Amino acid sequence: MSHTCTSAGEEAISAMLEYERSLWDQGYQCIAGVDEVGRGCLFGDVVAAAVILPPGLILEDVNDSKKLSAKKREQQYELIQQEAVAISIGIVDVRMIEQINIKQASRLAMKLAVEGLDPAPDYLLVDAEQVEVEFAQQPIIHGDAVSQSIAAASIIAKVTRDRMCLEWDKTYPDYGIALHKGYATKLHREKLLELGSTTMHRKTFLKNILLESQQLEWF
């Protein structure tokens, strides 16, 4: 199978593998990177991914999904799908986000993603969160920028949710979901003020936008 990667035994070892190399040296083999996307959106589900990559594998172009173009993310998504030992997705919908709040919903999505891995991981590297599972784990601030495993999870989660946004855009074509992916862009705020919210909007997230609108109208 052809892929853009090199052996971890070669001299040019990626700095993105610092955490993984330390864990491999301790005997861990199934290290899962965990990340989520959609936490700051006004619209739609929150999506998490957990990815186990083979020990020693270097994917040279895998990086924080926010730093990659959409085309590059799609390419890396396909490569990760080919090379990963295991990939799992966790999704928490808007109803649950409203019920338990977005922080807990993000953690739940991560938990679901980890629990869906086969084989099960023996260690987790998590982007700035603690996952409520029994596995040994380490939360890493900006983990998607310093850990290949977390970066791979961020790419899987981002591409998965972006594809969901394309489907949601067909149901709600007037809101520009395919463009802004549910984030609070100027276009999205304008559409909300013009059209009102949908059942897919997070009502608790809209209070500030509506308050801002009322203040503008008052002045």
FENNORPE-V365088 format. One record per residue. PSI is psi in degrees with one decimal (NA if undefined). BURIAL is I if it has 9 or more other ideal C-beta (glycine too) atoms within 8 Angstrom, else O. Layout:
psi=PSI burial=BURIAL
psi=PSI burial=BURIAL
//
This chain:
psi=127.1 burial=O
psi=142.2 burial=O
psi=161.3 burial=O
psi=85.7 burial=O
psi=161.4 burial=O
psi=167.7 burial=O
psi=146.0 burial=O
psi=-15.9 burial=I
psi=-11.9 burial=O
psi=162.4 burial=O
psi=-38.3 burial=O
psi=69.8 burial=O
psi=130.6 burial=I
psi=139.2 burial=O
psi=-20.1 burial=O
psi=-6.1 burial=I
psi=13.0 burial=I
psi=-48.7 burial=I
psi=-43.2 burial=I
psi=-43.4 burial=I
psi=-40.8 burial=I
psi=-40.7 burial=O
psi=-38.4 burial=I
psi=-40.8 burial=I
psi=-25.6 burial=O
psi=-1.3 burial=O
psi=0.1 burial=O
psi=137.7 burial=I
psi=-40.5 burial=O
psi=81.5 burial=I
psi=121.6 burial=I
psi=128.0 burial=I
psi=140.7 burial=I
psi=131.6 burial=I
psi=163.2 burial=I
psi=163.3 burial=I
psi=148.0 burial=I
psi=4.5 burial=I
psi=-38.2 burial=O
psi=10.5 burial=O
psi=156.6 burial=I
psi=-14.4 burial=I
psi=138.2 burial=I
psi=175.0 burial=I
psi=160.1 burial=I
psi=137.3 burial=I
psi=132.5 burial=I
psi=155.2 burial=I
psi=147.1 burial=I
psi=130.3 burial=I
psi=128.3 burial=I
psi=120.6 burial=I
psi=154.6 burial=I
psi=140.8 burial=O
psi=133.2 burial=I
psi=-10.4 burial=O
psi=133.4 burial=I
psi=120.6 burial=I
psi=101.2 burial=I
psi=-29.0 burial=O
psi=4.4 burial=I
psi=127.2 burial=I
psi=175.7 burial=I
psi=125.5 burial=I
psi=-27.8 burial=I
psi=-18.4 burial=O
psi=-4.2 burial=O
psi=147.1 burial=I
psi=162.4 burial=O
psi=-41.2 burial=O
psi=-43.0 burial=O
psi=-39.0 burial=I
psi=-42.9 burial=I
psi=-41.2 burial=I
psi=-45.2 burial=I
psi=-32.6 burial=I
psi=-47.6 burial=I
psi=-38.8 burial=O
psi=-43.8 burial=I
psi=-40.8 burial=I
psi=-37.3 burial=I
psi=-40.5 burial=O
psi=-20.6 burial=I
psi=146.0 burial=I
psi=-40.1 burial=O
psi=145.7 burial=I
psi=136.8 burial=I
psi=144.3 burial=I
psi=138.8 burial=I
psi=131.6 burial=I
psi=132.1 burial=I
psi=126.4 burial=I
psi=173.9 burial=O
psi=-39.8 burial=I
psi=-44.3 burial=O
psi=-35.6 burial=I
psi=-45.2 burial=I
psi=-31.9 burial=O
psi=-41.0 burial=O
psi=-1.6 burial=O
psi=158.3 burial=O
psi=-34.2 burial=I
psi=-48.6 burial=O
psi=-33.6 burial=O
psi=-40.0 burial=I
psi=-42.2 burial=I
psi=-36.2 burial=I
psi=-42.3 burial=I
psi=-41.2 burial=I
psi=-43.0 burial=I
psi=-45.6 burial=I
psi=-40.0 burial=I
psi=-45.4 burial=I
psi=-43.2 burial=I
psi=-20.2 burial=I
psi=-3.1 burial=I
psi=138.2 burial=I
psi=107.5 burial=O
psi=163.0 burial=O
psi=148.7 burial=O
psi=159.9 burial=I
psi=-4.2 burial=I
psi=146.4 burial=I
psi=135.4 burial=I
psi=117.8 burial=I
psi=137.5 burial=I
psi=97.4 burial=I
psi=26.2 burial=O
psi=165.2 burial=I
psi=124.9 burial=O
psi=134.2 burial=I
psi=68.9 burial=O
psi=168.3 burial=I
psi=-9.1 burial=O
psi=145.1 burial=I
psi=142.8 burial=O
psi=161.4 burial=I
psi=118.3 burial=I
psi=136.6 burial=I
psi=119.9 burial=I
psi=133.3 burial=O
psi=38.7 burial=I
psi=-31.4 burial=I
psi=-10.8 burial=I
psi=-8.0 burial=O
psi=-6.0 burial=I
psi=125.2 burial=I
psi=-38.8 burial=I
psi=-44.3 burial=I
psi=-40.1 burial=I
psi=-40.8 burial=I
psi=-41.7 burial=I
psi=-38.0 burial=I
psi=-37.3 burial=I
psi=-45.9 burial=I
psi=-45.2 burial=I
psi=-43.4 burial=I
psi=-48.2 burial=I
psi=-40.0 burial=I
psi=-47.9 burial=I
psi=-37.7 burial=I
psi=-38.7 burial=I
psi=-35.8 burial=O
psi=-38.7 burial=I
psi=-35.3 burial=I
psi=-35.7 burial=I
psi=-42.5 burial=O
psi=-33.3 burial=I
psi=-29.7 burial=I
psi=-33.0 burial=O
psi=-35.5 burial=O
psi=69.1 burial=I
psi=-15.9 burial=O
psi=-5.2 burial=O
psi=-9.2 burial=I
psi=27.7 burial=I
psi=-36.9 burial=I
psi=-25.5 burial=O
psi=-52.2 burial=O
psi=-5.7 burial=I
psi=22.5 burial=I
psi=-3.1 burial=I
psi=165.5 burial=I
psi=59.4 burial=I
psi=169.2 burial=I
psi=-44.3 burial=O
psi=-46.0 burial=I
psi=-44.0 burial=I
psi=-40.7 burial=I
psi=-41.7 burial=O
psi=-36.8 burial=I
psi=-42.9 burial=I
psi=-31.1 burial=O
psi=-43.8 burial=O
psi=-15.3 burial=O
psi=-179.7 burial=O
psi=165.2 burial=O
psi=177.8 burial=O
psi=-14.9 burial=O
psi=-5.2 burial=I
psi=145.1 burial=I
psi=102.5 burial=I
psi=-35.7 burial=O
psi=-19.6 burial=O
psi=-16.0 burial=I
psi=-8.3 burial=I
psi=-44.9 burial=O
psi=-37.0 burial=O
psi=-43.8 burial=I
psi=-38.2 burial=O
psi=-41.4 burial=O
psi=-40.4 burial=O
psi=-43.9 burial=I
psi=-38.7 burial=O
psi=-38.3 burial=O
psi=-41.4 burial=O
psi=-35.6 burial=O
psi=-39.2 burial=O
psi=NA burial=O
//
